[in-house]
Amino acid sequence: MRIVIAPDSFKECLAADQVASALARGWAKAAPRDEIIEVPLADGGEGTTVALTEALQGELHSVTVTGPMGEPVVARYGLANNSDTAIIEVAEGSGLHCVPPDERNALSASSYGTGELMLEALAHKPKVLIMGLGGSATTDGGAGILQALGAKLLDKEGNSIPAGGIGLGKLASLDLQPALDALGNTRLVVACDVNNPLTGPNGAAVVFGPQKGASIQQLIKLDANLAHFARLAKKQGWDISSFPGSGAAGGIGGMVAGILGAQLRPGIELVMETVELESHIKTADLVITAEGAIDNQSAYGKTPAGVALMAKKYGVPVVGFAGMLGQDFSALQTQGLTAAFSITRGPMELQSAYAQAEANLEQCAEQLARLTHALSKGD
């Protein structure tokens, strides 16, 4: 049999290549003669830089940038095609995983480090800069990125506004030309995994703020500050809020598209295209995908949905594994997912689930291989 393993990462637990390797080891235990193809994926969040750089046979570079709470963090960017293509992701410089849960502060978390990462990549003068948006700790509308690129975001006294979404409330004037000059002639392509608007009940703050440490009162403040930013930008002719995806990564989606002129693309589609997943799936007997959670949101631009839709095109069955399985993923099954299973063996603390994830993935893949081959013998 020909088995294609195409998972995403398990957020804050395992990288996509680790998930793929665990599943491959498990399958090989039960069916060592099968052909197993590992294709780690990402949908714009954690792992996008590695997945795309490796797919393009490029090189990863590590630099130290300013983390979301002001601390130094080591972030990676990729270069490929003789440095004509650069790859970065928000999760590397401004990711939620960079901040311990008890230290998360949605009001002051800044995207400044992502701007620094962009500058490092832009120093190589790439023709195209691919940027993944998922996994951010920030809700600052990309203000930190703009400041790192040289833009002036000033308060009424002419001082730079404070870091984070809280600073947007003090914003009185914008000089964005230095950021545009920093981008130069590089074309910006952005991998985005959500369609949320910038503000409102489905906006960046209200939907994603809680996981970044925001209280209800803080969500209201952040939403108002993002709206204030959008109004000031609009007065200067910049639209950062009227289109789907403007709320991605705490509003970075709106900023990069509306101000920096980025092309927003569904993250999973961009990654699948780059790694040439279709060429592997069309001749597969079975596809295995995986993500930290499979639920009613998975059908909307997430990795399992992208994989399922592509496999459905060729009539190939798809099995999904997840650390947590939601009560309703029927939309995903309509898209082509054959079945989904949780890898956890029973009720346990989150940290225990993280610690056992690799072994559990391996065990589940082994059991699936045993079942698959037993059923195929009965045909």
Salt bridges, closest charged atoms under 4 A:
GLU12 OE1 - ARG104 NH2 2.90
ASP34 OD2 - HIS373 NE2 2.61
GLU35 OE1 - ARG2 NE 3.31
GLU46 OE1 - HIS97 ND1 3.99
ASP84 OD2 - LYS127 NZ 3.83
GLU92 OE2 - ARG76 NH2 2.85
ASP193 OD2 - LYS302 NZ 3.20
GLU273 OE1 - ARG265 NH2 3.13
GLU278 OE2 - LYS313 NZ 2.64
GLU358 OE2 - ARG25 NH2 3.30
GLU362 OE1 - ARG25 NE 3.18
GLU362 OE2 - LYS29 NZ 2.71
GLU366 OE2 - ARG370 NH2 2.97
